[in-house]
Amino acid sequence: MIRNILAAALAAAALAIPAAAVAERPATALCVVCALKHGESAPEPVRAWRTHAGRDYGFCSAGCAEQFDADPAAFVPPDLPRPAPPFSLRGLDGGTVSLASFRGRVVLVDFWATWCAPCVRAMPELESLARELRAKGAEVLGISIDEGGAAKVRRFVEKRKVTYPIALDDARAPAWEAYRVKAIPAAFLVDREGRIVRQWLGRTDPAEMRAAVEAALADTARRAD
């Protein structure tokens, strides 16, 4: 019993919260690291707890807790809207693709790779979305994190008849770092004012993204009236 009391006291001290609150925590919780990196959506038995910005987070393993400790902001949903980090990348045609070039349009920035099966499955829907909403002021931009150069990615997208622009995230300051991408697929919806208004990390839902793009276009139209 004494050992249990000491353990609870040490845990409470580490979390900087009253010891009584430890007993009130649930036995299971959604591990935010697994949710982001593996698309986990079900609560799991809690093996470690952390407190960040006044909120408790339960983790399925000490390893996940350590990943959270290294960069909490990467796993905690940020406040939205927020400014979209600028980037300037190499396009498949050899030109430059920058976020600034989409200013004044709604753009869905999709981080992907040829080896990412969920990313590839989403491509037909993204292509449909790009074709349908381009005339309304929305664009889809794919940012490939593949290694191996443009030729490999170009062959891949040509085979799948992808027409929306693709950029290569091989710059010295990669965009995926600026956007704190820890797992793909990952997508960010940037409005006409250059703000991230929605994001999907670790998994994406094409239907949900379509609805969000249409909502962003409608919001812009309302503010213009």
Order of alpha helices (4+ residues) and beta strands (2+ residues): alpha-alpha-beta-alpha-beta-beta-beta-alpha-beta-beta-beta-beta-alpha-beta-alpha-beta-alpha-beta-beta-alpha
